[in-house]
């Protein structure tokens, strides 16, 4: 009976995904996220728990070899927000299952503001808006107010790539510092230099002070809000709070349409340091909460992927979300 139930449920979720192909799934995605995080809540439905900071970005001398973007030509101020994944603003900082987010804006005085939304995993958990909708709908509560484990299992079996990010996080130490873990931009970008040469890259932020990881036992002994305190201590003591912005170089034939998959030999690829982003001060939460970080907002000579369905869907989803919480 269980085998039959799972098969039927799998077909049901495949049908939902197919039906979503013919309509814009973004409003339904936001609605499902809001349902899961608490209908009517005024916090973000994803990355609800976080803190805003300011900082600076200093480009490296090699950056302009890849891109003539204005952010790679002068030091610029930065607005950044670190977060713990999910729609629960009270989630413990030591949660192992939630990803950690790093969103930031490099603003060089209106000459080409650039925004990134990154997570502490090199892959995303879905590759399209339709798959995102199915992932969320599988987790919606049933009549008893709880999600149906069989629906979640069936969706995962029909969409195995949606389990990759969770496996990655499960095999990593628990994050001990917001500035002590690497973050990836997940999507593939194209950089263009002054002579028109183009290079496909993936962005990675690598902590200059090294990784700070915790065991499960160490995390249990930490306060629920320890990440804010840890970074405050670093800022007070002048300990490292910066990241190197790294471009991982793509090769001909590398896929650019699937953020759930890594490139072959990605960790062994040649890289170029594009600059250093430093966190310098705490900023009031409203500064970040009253706006969105839009990864479609890119300086000239930095382009997002044209064949990645998830990438352009972020902008309308964030716009709907902020409109409902302000």
Secondary structure, 3 states (H helix, E strand, C coil): CHHHHHHHHHHHHHHHHHHHCCCCCHHHHHHHHHHHHCCCCCCCCCCCEEEEEEEEEEECCCHHHHCCCHHHCCCEEEEEEEEECCCCCCCCCCCCCCCEEEEEEEECCCCCCEEEEEECCCCCCCCCHHHHHHHHHCCCCCCCCCCCHHHHHHHHHHCHHHHHHHHHHHCCCEECCCCCCCEEEEEEEEEECCCCCEEEEEEEEEECCCCCEECHHHHHCCCCCHHHHHHHHHHHHCCCCEEEEEEEECCCCCCCCCCCCCCCCHHHCCEEEEEEEEEEEEECHHHHHCCCCCCCCCCCCEEECCCCHHHHHHHHHHHHHHHHHC
